[in-house]
Amino acid sequence: MEGIFIIITMKVKQQQFILNISKIAIILLIALFICKIYVNEDKNFEVSVIEVADAVLSENQVGVDSKVGESAKGETGENYTGEDIAQDSADDAGQQTADKAPVGSVMGAGADFRQIFKLNPENYDGLVYFRPASNMDVTELLIVKTDSPEKKTELLDHINKRLDAQKSSFEGYAPEQFGLLESAVVSNKGNFVFFMVSQEADKYYSSFIKVLKR
């Protein structure tokens, strides 16, 4: 009997050891997952909005002209603000950049962003905006960088108001454009807000996610 008791005791201790090892393994996996999240957040913080936009557009066979990237940094070499980005892009790249915009849109200026979204572009760490090419187009792409939760919430609210206004304008007489507005992509990832209305919105959004994971 004593021998059986010893064997049972050893098996119990062995099971407890395996259980403890499993707990440690789970804790380590959780710690690695948390570290990965923080690394991605740090990387999102470091990457500039022009780099994100350029990578997204390039993957979809368009791209921000190299001159835009240079002008966006300005004479001081600092990252551009919303007003500087869009205005420099429009002034320096001109029609060449407009030709590279998503079909149905053109490169917007800071004034366009201010007028359409009713927000000050200088409140953000950077933005790139392509507005609809005409009153009958609804295609637009907006990528904004900010690490402020309050500014992101405010921006998302204004984006949704923009969408509602566009839907009201096109509902009833332009079903194709209304359909694009219904399938618009609005997302808040890391330090970036992404908004797009397009037949290829999902494709551009997939590229956007890939860029943030690099």
SESESE-727872 format. One record per residue: residue number from 1; residue in three letters; x, y, z of N, C-alpha, C in turn. Coordinates in Angstrom, 3 decimals. Example, Ala and Ser with C-alpha at 12.3 -4.5 7.8 and 13.67 -1.06 7.14 Angstrom:
<nodes>
<1, "ALA", <13.190, -5.690, 7.800>, <12.300, -4.500, 7.800>, <13.200, -3.300, 7.800>>
<2, "SER", <12.850, -2.250, 7.080>, <13.670, -1.060, 7.140>, <12.900, 0.030, 7.870>>
</nodes>
This chain:
<nodes>
<1, "MET", <0.808, -1.209, 0.000>, <0.000, 0.000, 0.000>, <0.845, 1.265, 0.000>>
<2, "GLU", <1.905, 1.202, 0.783>, <2.783, 2.376, 0.870>, <3.375, 2.719, -0.494>>
<3, "GLY", <3.722, 1.644, -1.253>, <4.291, 1.866, -2.591>, <3.286, 2.508, -3.519>>
<4, "ILE", <2.035, 2.043, -3.419>, <0.965, 2.631, -4.267>, <0.762, 4.089, -3.905>>
<5, "PHE", <0.783, 4.396, -2.599>, <0.599, 5.775, -2.134>, <1.704, 6.685, -2.676>>
<6, "ILE", <2.943, 6.162, -2.664>, <4.087, 6.941, -3.178>, <3.915, 7.220, -4.674>>
<7, "ILE", <3.466, 6.214, -5.419>, <3.267, 6.370, -6.879>, <2.199, 7.420, -7.158>>
<8, "ILE", <1.081, 7.338, -6.386>, <-0.012, 8.300, -6.569>, <0.477, 9.712, -6.253>>
<9, "THR", <1.240, 9.819, -5.163>, <1.774, 11.142, -4.769>, <2.679, 11.709, -5.854>>
<10, "MET", <3.511, 10.863, -6.446>, <4.416, 11.305, -7.511>, <3.638, 11.759, -8.744>>
<11, "LYS", <2.564, 11.052, -9.070>, <1.756, 11.424, -10.232>, <1.061, 12.762, -10.007>>
<12, "VAL", <0.580, 12.948, -8.759>, <-0.075, 14.220, -8.431>, <0.908, 15.376, -8.559>>
<13, "LYS", <2.125, 15.181, -8.021>, <3.154, 16.224, -8.117>, <3.537, 16.486, -9.563>>
<14, "GLN", <3.584, 15.401, -10.376>, <3.917, 15.550, -11.788>, <2.847, 16.363, -12.518>>
<15, "GLN", <1.580, 16.099, -12.192>, <0.487, 16.846, -12.810>, <0.525, 18.307, -12.398>>
<16, "GLN", <0.843, 18.543, -11.114>, <0.945, 19.929, -10.632>, <2.093, 20.653, -11.333>>
<17, "PHE", <3.195, 19.938, -11.549>, <4.346, 20.535, -12.243>, <3.963, 20.913, -13.680>>
<18, "ILE", <3.282, 19.992, -14.365>, <2.853, 20.264, -15.751>, <1.883, 21.442, -15.786>>
<19, "LEU", <0.964, 21.485, -14.801>, <0.005, 22.588, -14.727>, <0.712, 23.917, -14.514>>
<20, "ASN", <1.715, 23.924, -13.631>, <2.470, 25.157, -13.372>, <3.223, 25.614, -14.616>>
<21, "ILE", <3.820, 24.643, -15.327>, <4.527, 24.974, -16.569>, <3.564, 25.565, -17.590>>
<22, "SER", <2.359, 24.993, -17.678>, <1.343, 25.487, -18.616>, <0.945, 26.921, -18.269>>
<23, "LYS", <0.797, 27.191, -16.964>, <0.432, 28.543, -16.531>, <1.519, 29.544, -16.905>>
<24, "ILE", <2.777, 29.125, -16.684>, <3.905, 30.004, -17.030>, <3.934, 30.270, -18.527>>
<25, "ALA", <3.685, 29.227, -19.332>, <3.685, 29.371, -20.787>, <2.600, 30.333, -21.235>>
<26, "ILE", <1.413, 30.228, -20.641>, <0.299, 31.115, -20.979>, <0.634, 32.563, -20.623>>
<27, "ILE", <1.241, 32.749, -19.434>, <1.636, 34.104, -19.004>, <2.660, 34.701, -19.966>>
<28, "LEU", <3.618, 33.888, -20.403>, <4.636, 34.361, -21.346>, <4.011, 34.736, -22.683>>
<29, "LEU", <3.057, 33.937, -23.161>, <2.381, 34.228, -24.422>, <1.598, 35.533, -24.338>>
<30, "ILE", <0.918, 35.746, -23.208>, <0.182, 36.999, -23.006>, <1.133, 38.182, -22.985>>
<31, "ALA", <2.277, 38.004, -22.304>, <3.274, 39.082, -22.226>, <3.817, 39.419, -23.607>>
<32, "LEU", <4.087, 38.377, -24.417>, <4.582, 38.610, -25.785>, <3.550, 39.327, -26.624>>
<33, "PHE", <2.286, 38.960, -26.454>, <1.209, 39.596, -27.202>, <1.104, 41.071, -26.854>>
<34, "ILE", <1.183, 41.374, -25.551>, <1.125, 42.767, -25.100>, <2.305, 43.562, -25.643>>
<35, "CYS", <3.489, 42.947, -25.616>, <4.687, 43.614, -26.150>, <4.521, 43.923, -27.632>>
<36, "LYS", <3.924, 42.975, -28.353>, <3.710, 43.172, -29.788>, <2.786, 44.340, -30.040>>
<37, "ILE", <1.746, 44.465, -29.215>, <0.821, 45.584, -29.352>, <1.552, 46.901, -29.144>>
<38, "TYR", <2.378, 46.964, -28.090>, <3.106, 48.198, -27.810>, <4.103, 48.523, -28.910>>
<39, "VAL", <4.744, 47.507, -29.461>, <5.703, 47.726, -30.554>, <4.993, 48.312, -31.757>>
<40, "ASN", <3.823, 47.739, -32.102>, <3.058, 48.253, -33.235>, <2.606, 49.681, -32.987>>
<41, "GLU", <2.192, 49.987, -31.740>, <1.775, 51.351, -31.430>, <2.940, 52.309, -31.568>>
<42, "ASP", <4.117, 51.899, -31.086>, <5.301, 52.753, -31.201>, <5.640, 52.986, -32.662>>
<43, "LYS", <5.539, 51.930, -33.470>, <5.877, 52.060, -34.879>, <4.876, 52.979, -35.574>>
<44, "ASN", <3.582, 52.846, -35.209>, <2.567, 53.719, -35.772>, <2.837, 55.170, -35.398>>
<45, "PHE", <3.384, 55.347, -34.198>, <3.679, 56.710, -33.755>, <4.818, 57.319, -34.565>>
<46, "GLU", <5.814, 56.478, -34.913>, <6.997, 56.977, -35.611>, <6.742, 57.241, -37.094>>
<47, "VAL", <5.963, 56.391, -37.755>, <5.775, 56.528, -39.190>, <4.954, 57.779, -39.499>>
<48, "SER", <5.304, 58.481, -40.571>, <4.599, 59.705, -40.936>, <3.414, 59.395, -41.830>>
<49, "VAL", <2.488, 60.323, -41.893>, <1.283, 60.119, -42.697>, <1.627, 60.049, -44.187>>
<50, "ILE", <2.671, 60.764, -44.612>, <3.042, 60.730, -46.027>, <3.591, 59.354, -46.392>>
<51, "GLU", <4.301, 58.710, -45.460>, <4.824, 57.360, -45.704>, <3.689, 56.355, -45.812>>
<52, "VAL", <2.711, 56.490, -44.937>, <1.556, 55.593, -44.969>, <0.774, 55.780, -46.263>>
<53, "ALA", <0.476, 57.036, -46.605>, <-0.288, 57.314, -47.819>, <0.453, 56.843, -49.061>>
<54, "ASP", <1.761, 57.093, -49.103>, <2.553, 56.702, -50.268>, <2.543, 55.182, -50.439>>
<55, "ALA", <2.684, 54.454, -49.325>, <2.688, 52.990, -49.396>, <1.328, 52.460, -49.833>>
<56, "VAL", <0.262, 53.046, -49.324>, <-1.095, 52.612, -49.692>, <-1.361, 52.866, -51.167>>
<57, "LEU", <-1.017, 54.053, -51.632>, <-1.254, 54.410, -53.030>, <-0.365, 53.606, -53.964>>
<58, "SER", <0.885, 53.391, -53.552>, <1.818, 52.631, -54.385>, <1.356, 51.194, -54.571>>
<59, "GLU", <0.856, 50.590, -53.519>, <0.394, 49.204, -53.614>, <-0.807, 49.070, -54.539>>
<60, "ASN", <-1.532, 50.172, -54.701>, <-2.690, 50.168, -55.580>, <-2.390, 50.851, -56.909>>
<61, "GLN", <-1.097, 50.815, -57.285>, <-0.596, 51.266, -58.585>, <-0.729, 52.757, -58.806>>
<62, "VAL", <-0.781, 53.511, -57.721>, <-0.668, 54.960, -57.788>, <0.286, 55.360, -56.682>>
<63, "GLY", <0.664, 56.635, -56.619>, <1.584, 57.016, -55.561>, <1.769, 58.503, -55.457>>
<64, "VAL", <2.047, 58.946, -54.268>, <2.345, 60.350, -54.059>, <3.675, 60.670, -54.710>>
<65, "ASP", <3.726, 61.703, -55.496>, <4.949, 62.086, -56.186>, <6.051, 62.347, -55.172>>
<66, "SER", <7.294, 61.990, -55.522>, <8.411, 62.153, -54.585>, <8.576, 63.608, -54.174>>
<67, "LYS", <8.212, 64.517, -55.066>, <8.329, 65.933, -54.760>, <7.387, 66.325, -53.621>>
<68, "VAL", <6.256, 65.646, -53.536>, <5.319, 65.917, -52.457>, <5.944, 65.578, -51.122>>
<69, "GLY", <6.593, 64.416, -51.060>, <7.231, 63.998, -49.823>, <8.305, 64.967, -49.377>>
<70, "GLU", <9.070, 65.505, -50.335>, <10.125, 66.456, -49.998>, <9.528, 67.758, -49.488>>
<71, "SER", <8.530, 68.266, -50.202>, <7.953, 69.549, -49.810>, <7.218, 69.423, -48.483>>
<72, "ALA", <6.709, 68.222, -48.203>, <5.922, 68.031, -46.997>, <6.747, 68.228, -45.736>>
<73, "LYS", <8.041, 67.983, -45.817>, <8.895, 68.121, -44.637>, <9.251, 69.577, -44.362>>
<74, "GLY", <9.157, 70.419, -45.395>, <9.453, 71.822, -45.219>, <10.941, 72.096, -45.051>>
<75, "GLU", <11.276, 73.364, -44.911>, <12.675, 73.769, -44.825>, <13.318, 73.299, -43.524>>
<76, "THR", <12.523, 73.137, -42.485>, <13.090, 72.749, -41.191>, <13.297, 71.250, -41.084>>
<77, "GLY", <12.728, 70.490, -42.039>, <12.850, 69.041, -41.998>, <11.838, 68.393, -41.073>>
<78, "GLU", <10.944, 69.215, -40.499>, <9.945, 68.675, -39.588>, <8.791, 68.080, -40.377>>
<79, "ASN", <8.058, 67.177, -39.736>, <6.882, 66.591, -40.376>, <5.846, 67.681, -40.618>>
<80, "TYR", <5.204, 67.653, -41.788>, <4.289, 68.712, -42.151>, <2.986, 68.622, -41.375>>
<81, "THR", <2.306, 69.749, -41.274>, <0.970, 69.771, -40.681>, <-0.043, 69.558, -41.797>>
<82, "GLY", <-1.306, 69.436, -41.423>, <-2.343, 69.206, -42.423>, <-2.367, 70.291, -43.482>>
<83, "GLU", <-2.309, 71.539, -43.085>, <-2.362, 72.649, -44.034>, <-1.163, 72.608, -44.963>>
<84, "ASP", <0.037, 72.416, -44.387>, <1.262, 72.381, -45.191>, <1.251, 71.236, -46.184>>
<85, "ILE", <0.836, 70.049, -45.727>, <0.856, 68.855, -46.578>, <0.045, 69.058, -47.833>>
<86, "ALA", <-1.239, 69.329, -47.621>, <-2.135, 69.397, -48.763>, <-1.803, 70.573, -49.675>>
<87, "GLN", <-1.479, 71.739, -49.087>, <-1.206, 72.897, -49.917>, <0.095, 72.732, -50.694>>
<88, "ASP", <1.144, 72.244, -50.030>, <2.407, 72.002, -50.720>, <2.239, 70.940, -51.792>>
<89, "SER", <1.450, 69.922, -51.474>, <1.218, 68.869, -52.450>, <0.562, 69.430, -53.696>>
<90, "ALA", <-0.452, 70.265, -53.487>, <-1.177, 70.825, -54.629>, <-0.299, 71.791, -55.410>>
<91, "ASP", <0.471, 72.632, -54.691>, <1.304, 73.631, -55.358>, <2.479, 73.010, -56.095>>
<92, "ASP", <3.188, 72.099, -55.455>, <4.419, 71.547, -56.010>, <4.181, 70.419, -57.004>>
<93, "ALA", <3.284, 69.518, -56.655>, <3.076, 68.358, -57.523>, <2.084, 68.651, -58.631>>
<94, "GLY", <1.086, 69.503, -58.345>, <0.139, 69.923, -59.348>, <-0.600, 68.779, -60.014>>
<95, "GLN", <-0.781, 68.940, -61.315>, <-1.561, 67.963, -62.055>, <-0.915, 66.587, -62.067>>
<96, "GLN", <0.426, 66.535, -61.964>, <1.114, 65.244, -61.979>, <0.650, 64.371, -60.819>>
<97, "THR", <0.501, 64.969, -59.627>, <0.010, 64.218, -58.483>, <-1.471, 63.918, -58.630>>
<98, "ALA", <-2.230, 64.873, -59.171>, <-3.667, 64.673, -59.354>, <-3.939, 63.474, -60.250>>
<99, "ASP", <-3.079, 63.268, -61.246>, <-3.250, 62.128, -62.153>, <-3.044, 60.800, -61.435>>
<100, "LYS", <-2.351, 60.833, -60.297>, <-2.071, 59.607, -59.552>, <-3.110, 59.360, -58.459>>
<101, "ALA", <-4.081, 60.225, -58.341>, <-5.106, 60.068, -57.317>, <-6.019, 58.892, -57.645>>
<102, "PRO", <-6.686, 58.333, -56.644>, <-7.679, 57.286, -56.916>, <-8.700, 57.794, -57.931>>
<103, "VAL", <-9.118, 56.932, -58.834>, <-10.035, 57.330, -59.907>, <-11.292, 57.964, -59.321>>
<104, "GLY", <-11.624, 59.162, -59.830>, <-12.801, 59.871, -59.346>, <-12.489, 60.907, -58.294>>
<105, "SER", <-11.183, 61.078, -57.976>, <-10.789, 62.054, -56.962>, <-9.600, 62.874, -57.440>>
<106, "VAL", <-9.347, 63.972, -56.762>, <-8.188, 64.823, -57.036>, <-7.543, 65.196, -55.707>>
<107, "MET", <-6.268, 65.584, -55.762>, <-5.551, 65.963, -54.545>, <-6.194, 67.196, -53.930>>
<108, "GLY", <-6.548, 67.112, -52.662>, <-7.177, 68.232, -51.987>, <-6.175, 69.096, -51.241>>
<109, "ALA", <-6.572, 70.319, -50.974>, <-5.743, 71.246, -50.196>, <-6.291, 71.337, -48.777>>
<110, "GLY", <-5.534, 71.999, -47.913>, <-5.979, 72.160, -46.537>, <-7.321, 72.857, -46.454>>
<111, "ALA", <-7.542, 73.798, -47.390>, <-8.811, 74.528, -47.415>, <-9.980, 73.597, -47.737>>
<112, "ASP", <-9.728, 72.596, -48.590>, <-10.775, 71.617, -48.916>, <-11.164, 70.810, -47.680>>
<113, "PHE", <-10.147, 70.351, -46.954>, <-10.398, 69.580, -45.733>, <-11.181, 70.423, -44.730>>
<114, "ARG", <-10.781, 71.675, -44.569>, <-11.435, 72.572, -43.619>, <-12.905, 72.792, -44.001>>
<115, "GLN", <-13.136, 73.024, -45.300>, <-14.489, 73.309, -45.775>, <-15.403, 72.081, -45.694>>
<116, "ILE", <-14.861, 70.923, -46.079>, <-15.683, 69.710, -46.159>, <-15.932, 69.086, -44.789>>
<117, "PHE", <-14.895, 69.025, -43.959>, <-15.031, 68.350, -42.668>, <-15.241, 69.307, -41.495>>
<118, "LYS", <-15.182, 70.612, -41.775>, <-15.429, 71.632, -40.750>, <-14.449, 71.518, -39.578>>
<119, "LEU", <-13.192, 71.180, -39.913>, <-12.154, 71.035, -38.898>, <-10.886, 71.734, -39.357>>
<120, "ASN", <-10.042, 72.108, -38.402>, <-8.780, 72.773, -38.716>, <-7.696, 71.719, -38.976>>
<121, "PRO", <-7.136, 71.661, -40.197>, <-6.115, 70.648, -40.498>, <-4.867, 70.778, -39.640>>
<122, "GLU", <-4.640, 71.963, -39.097>, <-3.439, 72.171, -38.285>, <-3.549, 71.524, -36.898>>
<123, "ASN", <-4.711, 71.005, -36.580>, <-4.894, 70.334, -35.289>, <-4.347, 68.912, -35.279>>
<124, "TYR", <-3.874, 68.435, -36.437>, <-3.428, 67.048, -36.564>, <-1.943, 66.973, -36.894>>
<125, "ASP", <-1.349, 65.815, -36.616>, <0.076, 65.621, -36.875>, <0.371, 65.531, -38.374>>
<126, "GLY", <-0.642, 65.311, -39.159>, <-0.470, 65.244, -40.608>, <-1.705, 64.644, -41.242>>
<127, "LEU", <-1.950, 65.000, -42.497>, <-3.068, 64.405, -43.212>, <-2.800, 64.440, -44.709>>
<128, "VAL", <-3.412, 63.484, -45.402>, <-3.401, 63.456, -46.863>, <-4.854, 63.282, -47.288>>
<129, "TYR", <-5.316, 64.150, -48.194>, <-6.726, 64.127, -48.577>, <-6.891, 64.216, -50.092>>
<130, "PHE", <-7.661, 63.288, -50.632>, <-8.083, 63.328, -52.035>, <-9.589, 63.537, -52.044>>
<131, "ARG", <-10.039, 64.652, -52.595>, <-11.467, 64.977, -52.613>, <-12.119, 64.491, -53.912>>
<132, "PRO", <-13.462, 64.445, -53.952>, <-14.141, 64.061, -55.194>, <-13.765, 64.991, -56.337>>
<133, "ALA", <-13.606, 64.430, -57.529>, <-13.159, 65.214, -58.688>, <-14.222, 66.189, -59.169>>
<134, "SER", <-15.492, 65.883, -58.925>, <-16.583, 66.775, -59.336>, <-17.769, 66.580, -58.406>>
<135, "ASN", <-18.799, 67.393, -58.614>, <-19.987, 67.287, -57.778>, <-20.736, 65.979, -57.987>>
<136, "MET", <-20.468, 65.300, -59.100>, <-21.124, 64.023, -59.382>, <-20.268, 62.830, -58.971>>
<137, "ASP", <-19.088, 63.088, -58.432>, <-18.211, 62.024, -57.930>, <-18.313, 61.963, -56.407>>
<138, "VAL", <-18.120, 60.780, -55.867>, <-18.125, 60.627, -54.405>, <-16.825, 60.039, -53.885>>
<139, "THR", <-15.928, 59.664, -54.803>, <-14.661, 59.040, -54.388>, <-13.809, 60.022, -53.596>>
<140, "GLU", <-13.408, 59.633, -52.416>, <-12.485, 60.445, -51.626>, <-11.701, 59.545, -50.684>>
<141, "LEU", <-10.489, 59.986, -50.391>, <-9.589, 59.239, -49.505>, <-8.978, 60.204, -48.507>>
<142, "LEU", <-9.076, 59.864, -47.242>, <-8.510, 60.693, -46.179>, <-7.733, 59.815, -45.208>>
<143, "ILE", <-6.474, 60.175, -44.985>, <-5.651, 59.500, -43.983>, <-5.095, 60.580, -43.054>>
<144, "VAL", <-5.415, 60.464, -41.782>, <-5.023, 61.481, -40.796>, <-4.251, 60.826, -39.666>>
<145, "LYS", <-3.234, 61.510, -39.204>, <-2.446, 61.009, -38.073>, <-2.625, 61.917, -36.857>>
<146, "THR", <-2.945, 61.311, -35.732>, <-3.006, 62.033, -34.462>, <-2.942, 61.024, -33.327>>
<147, "ASP", <-2.275, 61.379, -32.233>, <-2.216, 60.482, -31.079>, <-3.194, 60.931, -29.997>>
<148, "SER", <-4.086, 61.872, -30.347>, <-5.066, 62.378, -29.389>, <-6.397, 61.639, -29.545>>
<149, "PRO", <-6.824, 60.883, -28.524>, <-8.120, 60.186, -28.597>, <-9.280, 61.155, -28.823>>
<150, "GLU", <-9.205, 62.344, -28.220>, <-10.274, 63.322, -28.363>, <-10.381, 63.813, -29.807>>
<151, "LYS", <-9.222, 64.082, -30.430>, <-9.228, 64.559, -31.813>, <-9.691, 63.472, -32.773>>
<152, "LYS", <-9.328, 62.215, -32.465>, <-9.790, 61.101, -33.308>, <-11.301, 60.958, -33.224>>
<153, "THR", <-11.827, 61.049, -32.011>, <-13.273, 60.934, -31.827>, <-14.000, 62.055, -32.560>>
<154, "GLU", <-13.471, 63.270, -32.446>, <-14.070, 64.417, -33.121>, <-14.021, 64.242, -34.636>>
<155, "LEU", <-12.874, 63.782, -35.144>, <-12.714, 63.587, -36.581>, <-13.674, 62.514, -37.100>>
<156, "LEU", <-13.770, 61.400, -36.398>, <-14.671, 60.325, -36.817>, <-16.115, 60.809, -36.838>>
<157, "ASP", <-16.473, 61.647, -35.886>, <-17.824, 62.206, -35.843>, <-18.085, 63.071, -37.078>>
<158, "HIS", <-17.115, 63.881, -37.469>, <-17.273, 64.760, -38.629>, <-17.245, 63.961, -39.936>>
<159, "ILE", <-16.480, 62.887, -39.965>, <-16.476, 62.012, -41.145>, <-17.867, 61.409, -41.337>>
<160, "ASN", <-18.469, 60.942, -40.263>, <-19.807, 60.352, -40.351>, <-20.856, 61.391, -40.748>>
<161, "LYS", <-20.679, 62.623, -40.290>, <-21.585, 63.697, -40.705>, <-21.417, 63.973, -42.201>>
<162, "ARG", <-20.174, 63.933, -42.670>, <-19.895, 64.102, -44.097>, <-20.584, 62.995, -44.908>>
<163, "LEU", <-20.472, 61.775, -44.438>, <-21.107, 60.643, -45.117>, <-22.627, 60.801, -45.162>>
<164, "ASP", <-23.211, 61.188, -44.048>, <-24.665, 61.376, -43.986>, <-25.118, 62.457, -44.963>>
<165, "ALA", <-24.358, 63.538, -45.041>, <-24.700, 64.633, -45.945>, <-24.614, 64.184, -47.404>>
<166, "GLN", <-23.575, 63.411, -47.727>, <-23.409, 62.904, -49.085>, <-24.532, 61.929, -49.451>>
<167, "LYS", <-24.899, 61.084, -48.517>, <-25.991, 60.135, -48.770>, <-27.298, 60.875, -49.051>>
<168, "SER", <-27.555, 61.928, -48.281>, <-28.770, 62.723, -48.492>, <-28.771, 63.377, -49.865>>
<169, "SER", <-27.576, 63.775, -50.325>, <-27.455, 64.448, -51.622>, <-27.664, 63.491, -52.792>>
<170, "PHE", <-27.211, 62.247, -52.662>, <-27.230, 61.312, -53.790>, <-28.354, 60.284, -53.734>>
<171, "GLU", <-29.010, 60.176, -52.595>, <-30.079, 59.177, -52.468>, <-31.247, 59.523, -53.386>>
<172, "GLY", <-31.716, 58.542, -54.133>, <-32.898, 58.734, -54.961>, <-32.628, 58.978, -56.422>>
<173, "TYR", <-31.497, 59.641, -56.767>, <-31.244, 59.920, -58.180>, <-29.880, 59.430, -58.673>>
<174, "ALA", <-29.010, 58.984, -57.789>, <-27.699, 58.468, -58.200>, <-27.406, 57.196, -57.407>>
<175, "PRO", <-28.075, 56.089, -57.772>, <-27.941, 54.850, -56.987>, <-26.522, 54.301, -56.918>>
<176, "GLU", <-25.736, 54.465, -57.997>, <-24.374, 53.936, -57.982>, <-23.517, 54.665, -56.957>>
<177, "GLN", <-23.586, 56.005, -56.992>, <-22.817, 56.791, -56.018>, <-23.309, 56.543, -54.587>>
<178, "PHE", <-24.624, 56.415, -54.433>, <-25.184, 56.155, -53.111>, <-24.693, 54.807, -52.575>>
<179, "GLY", <-24.580, 53.817, -53.475>, <-24.071, 52.508, -53.080>, <-22.641, 52.578, -52.585>>
<180, "LEU", <-21.821, 53.414, -53.236>, <-20.432, 53.580, -52.807>, <-20.369, 54.218, -51.418>>
<181, "LEU", <-21.254, 55.185, -51.188>, <-21.298, 55.841, -49.882>, <-21.739, 54.865, -48.789>>
<182, "GLU", <-22.645, 53.969, -49.137>, <-23.129, 52.977, -48.180>, <-22.023, 52.004, -47.769>>
<183, "SER", <-21.076, 51.754, -48.693>, <-19.993, 50.799, -48.414>, <-18.677, 51.496, -48.082>>
<184, "ALA", <-18.761, 52.770, -47.692>, <-17.553, 53.527, -47.320>, <-16.847, 52.860, -46.143>>
<185, "VAL", <-15.527, 53.016, -46.100>, <-14.731, 52.445, -45.015>, <-14.255, 53.568, -44.095>>
<186, "VAL", <-14.581, 53.464, -42.826>, <-14.129, 54.420, -41.810>, <-13.472, 53.605, -40.701>>
<187, "SER", <-12.207, 53.912, -40.400>, <-11.488, 53.092, -39.426>, <-10.532, 53.928, -38.589>>
<188, "ASN", <-10.347, 53.489, -37.362>, <-9.417, 54.116, -36.428>, <-8.420, 53.057, -35.993>>
<189, "LYS", <-7.170, 53.145, -36.495>, <-6.144, 52.152, -36.188>, <-4.885, 52.839, -35.676>>
<190, "GLY", <-4.483, 52.478, -34.461>, <-3.268, 53.077, -33.906>, <-3.398, 54.581, -33.818>>
<191, "ASN", <-2.450, 55.285, -34.421>, <-2.475, 56.748, -34.425>, <-3.085, 57.317, -35.707>>
<192, "PHE", <-3.765, 56.473, -36.468>, <-4.279, 56.897, -37.765>, <-5.784, 56.698, -37.895>>
<193, "VAL", <-6.401, 57.602, -38.644>, <-7.804, 57.469, -39.040>, <-7.834, 57.336, -40.554>>
<194, "PHE", <-8.568, 56.350, -41.033>, <-8.673, 56.075, -42.473>, <-10.127, 56.221, -42.890>>
<195, "PHE", <-10.337, 56.940, -44.003>, <-11.687, 57.107, -44.548>, <-11.609, 57.053, -46.067>>
<196, "MET", <-12.436, 56.210, -46.672>, <-12.444, 56.138, -48.132>, <-13.810, 55.757, -48.663>>
<197, "VAL", <-14.190, 56.459, -49.733>, <-15.374, 56.111, -50.515>, <-14.874, 55.778, -51.910>>
<198, "SER", <-15.068, 54.549, -52.325>, <-14.567, 54.103, -53.628>, <-15.019, 52.676, -53.882>>
<199, "GLN", <-15.034, 52.276, -55.164>, <-15.280, 50.881, -55.498>, <-14.181, 49.988, -54.935>>
<200, "GLU", <-12.994, 50.580, -54.742>, <-11.838, 49.827, -54.259>, <-11.496, 50.168, -52.812>>
<201, "ALA", <-12.465, 50.652, -52.060>, <-12.210, 51.066, -50.673>, <-11.635, 49.929, -49.834>>
<202, "ASP", <-12.193, 48.727, -49.985>, <-11.701, 47.582, -49.202>, <-10.258, 47.243, -49.563>>
<203, "LYS", <-9.929, 47.370, -50.841>, <-8.574, 47.086, -51.315>, <-7.575, 48.078, -50.726>>
<204, "TYR", <-7.937, 49.353, -50.743>, <-7.059, 50.381, -50.182>, <-6.924, 50.196, -48.667>>
<205, "TYR", <-8.026, 49.832, -48.034>, <-7.992, 49.645, -46.583>, <-7.087, 48.474, -46.209>>
<206, "SER", <-7.129, 47.398, -46.996>, <-6.240, 46.255, -46.751>, <-4.785, 46.682, -46.837>>
<207, "SER", <-4.475, 47.534, -47.815>, <-3.114, 48.058, -47.950>, <-2.744, 48.903, -46.747>>
<208, "PHE", <-3.668, 49.687, -46.272>, <-3.469, 50.537, -45.100>, <-3.106, 49.694, -43.877>>
<209, "ILE", <-3.859, 48.618, -43.650>, <-3.595, 47.731, -42.517>, <-2.210, 47.084, -42.645>>
<210, "LYS", <-1.855, 46.681, -43.851>, <-0.538, 46.056, -44.088>, <0.580, 47.030, -43.714>>
<211, "VAL", <0.420, 48.280, -44.089>, <1.453, 49.295, -43.808>, <1.650, 49.447, -42.301>>
<212, "LEU", <0.570, 49.467, -41.550>, <0.671, 49.662, -40.098>, <1.254, 48.452, -39.393>>
<213, "LYS", <1.211, 47.294, -40.036>, <1.745, 46.072, -39.433>, <3.208, 45.828, -39.782>>
<214, "ARG", <3.762, 46.614, -40.690>, <5.147, 46.399, -41.108>, <6.118, 46.732, -39.984>>
</nodes>
